[in-house]
């Protein structure tokens, strides 16, 4: 296989990992909000920050692999 | 139930059409010559993502077969071996592969892939060796007013105008009028939802100015990138790196004793683990935090632009298989909804950049031996710094 193909496989793996992570964050935040709707604001802030950190990691990996 | 089945069928047909015909869309004959549509589209998107030395709105081929460009030239300012040299980018005649040589101050210049080379006295064209290093030319220091610089200056002036007007109105009547009414809730949002909870009541005023500037700068530039003018300012690494370095400088210079102790000599940890933690913390503070800030903004905006332009390009790549009307409709619908999502992303990325900047600054100025506020029952109200401790 050509190196480009390996890059694409790597990109796919990164996206799978990031997708699982984001799903966990989003799902758990939903559960939290459903249990305690009055804490929605705080949960959302924390959710966005962690999602952003995860996203930074995923984009960093994609960027390095380019 | 029937509607579901029908829409599922439609989706299946569309996706089958999409995937089975994509491979045929590589080439199409037009006007006698073979045009590689896929290659053209790729070149076009890559060209858009890069910064350019002229402001090109669109180009077309006239009836006489001549390529016409519509737009306006921008000044090129370069530092050469003969000192500062300036000329307009129109001298390159929209050439980007080094065939047009501009002579100025007794030196010869060529532009290849948006980079300007200074040719040696004897050379007439740039030639490259195997590793793609120019053999008879060298790059010059480029301070040109490029398209992105125009975008930055434009937004800078616009923001200066908007916010000085808002400030004047507060002095005069205490109620803003006109467009300032749009800005006021956003300013309050950044102050009350981003700066105040993340930095803390005591210090937030000092940093609100920076956070507001960075928020509006990124947000308006992101929105500008969605207009058909083709700006891609926040998708330039140089711009996002610069913003990240500002944040780095601010949280490094405003860090207090607790913050540096936390980085360099962590209390409550076994002594032998402290140097290891110091290395990790130093790497995190000076490399990972700014790097994640700059890459996130750059990658999100670039990816958004690439997706929008690829969906617009469906119009051309699937023209043969879906017909003109089908391909245009598909491309229009998809790119419309993606653009709506991009409007959301434009705000979200500005919010996240500002939020994380506030968070990092807040970590640097946090005071750990402070008294908590108390509510009526005498119970402690945890403030933002304690809440932050729970998830960082």
Interface residues (C-beta under 8 A of the other chain):
Chain A: X42 X45 X46 X48 X49 X50 X52 X53 X55 X56 X57 X59 X60 X62 X63
Chain B: X197 X291 X292 X293 X295 X296 X298 X299 X300 X351 X352 X355 X356 X359 X387 X390 X391
